[in-house]
């Protein structure tokens, strides 16, 4: 399975392709982008592994990440989706899909994350039988926590991941979908 193409007012969410590699490298090498996601820019090798992981997730799990593109220009703006990373988090996360998103600096502060995250949750609510999803954040990453809250995520606890504290947020699927 490959990712379906989703559309919103300003965005097209499409499957990743090998041709996205340079955009993925630039995204994950930007210190402002990774500030709350590990804090360290990724190498080209790490970005290549990430791109392949995104593509393979759809094959293995029938869900995954999308490339976020500007509807008008086609410009690559970031990535959004669901994954099961089987993270070594203490205490463990529930065995449910984990939502995540990352946007290029030129997309920050424009409501792009909220629009993209709403789009994938609409897809999930319409097509998946998931009763719950989770998301994890650096405790100081207030902007992403606000994006999550707009989709119904609520703080459900804290955990440790790679010796760092993370905030765990959970979302129950709305009953009237």
ChimeraX attribute file (.defattr): number of C-alpha atoms within 10 A of each C-alpha:
attribute: neighborCount
match mode: 1-to-1
recipient: residues
	/A:1	12
	/A:2	16
	/A:3	21
	/A:4	13
	/A:5	11
	/A:6	17
	/A:7	17
	/A:8	14
	/A:9	10
	/A:10	12
	/A:11	22
	/A:12	23
	/A:13	27
	/A:14	18
	/A:15	20
	/A:16	21
	/A:17	13
	/A:18	11
	/A:19	8
	/A:20	14
	/A:21	17
	/A:22	12
	/A:23	17
	/A:24	25
	/A:25	20
	/A:26	16
	/A:27	24
	/A:28	24
	/A:29	18
	/A:30	16
	/A:31	15
	/A:32	15
	/A:33	21
	/A:34	18
	/A:35	13
	/A:36	16
	/A:37	16
	/A:38	13
	/A:39	12
	/A:40	15
	/A:41	20
	/A:42	20
	/A:43	13
	/A:44	16
	/A:45	10
	/A:46	15
	/A:47	21
	/A:48	18
	/A:49	12
	/A:50	17
	/A:51	20
	/A:52	15
	/A:53	16
	/A:54	24
	/A:55	22
	/A:56	17
	/A:57	21
	/A:58	20
	/A:59	14
	/A:60	10
	/A:61	13
	/A:62	13
	/A:63	23
	/A:64	26
	/A:65	26
	/A:66	28
	/A:67	23
	/A:68	29
	/A:69	21
	/A:70	18
	/A:71	15
	/A:72	9
	/A:73	8
	/A:74	11
	/A:75	13
	/A:76	21
	/A:77	25
	/A:78	26
	/A:79	25
	/A:80	22
	/A:81	25
	/A:82	25
	/A:83	23
	/A:84	14
	/A:85	11
	/A:86	13
	/A:87	10
	/A:88	11
	/A:89	16
	/A:90	14
	/A:91	11
	/A:92	12
	/A:93	18
	/A:94	12
	/A:95	12
	/A:96	16
	/A:97	22
	/A:98	21
	/A:99	23
	/A:100	19
	/A:101	20
	/A:102	20
	/A:103	21
	/A:104	20
	/A:105	14
	/A:106	9
	/A:107	15
	/A:108	14
	/A:109	10
	/A:110	9
	/A:111	10
	/A:112	20
	/A:113	24
	/A:114	19
	/A:115	16
	/A:116	29
	/A:117	21
	/A:118	17
	/A:119	21
	/A:120	21
	/A:121	18
	/A:122	15
	/A:123	13
	/A:124	17
	/A:125	17
	/A:126	10
	/A:127	9
	/A:128	13
	/A:129	9
	/A:130	12
	/A:131	13
	/A:132	16
	/A:133	21
	/A:134	24
	/A:135	25
	/A:136	24
	/A:137	20
	/A:138	19
	/A:139	15
	/A:140	11
	/A:141	14
	/A:142	12
	/A:143	13
	/A:144	21
	/A:145	21
	/A:146	14
	/A:147	20
	/A:148	27
	/A:149	16
	/A:150	13
	/A:151	17
	/A:152	14
	/A:153	21
	/A:154	18
	/A:155	16
	/A:156	13
	/A:157	12
	/A:158	18
	/A:159	18
	/A:160	15
	/A:161	18
	/A:162	11
	/A:163	9
	/A:164	11
	/A:165	16
	/A:166	21
	/A:167	19
	/A:168	21
	/A:169	22
	/A:170	23
	/A:171	19
	/A:172	14
	/A:173	19
	/A:174	11
	/A:175	7
	/A:176	5
	/A:177	7
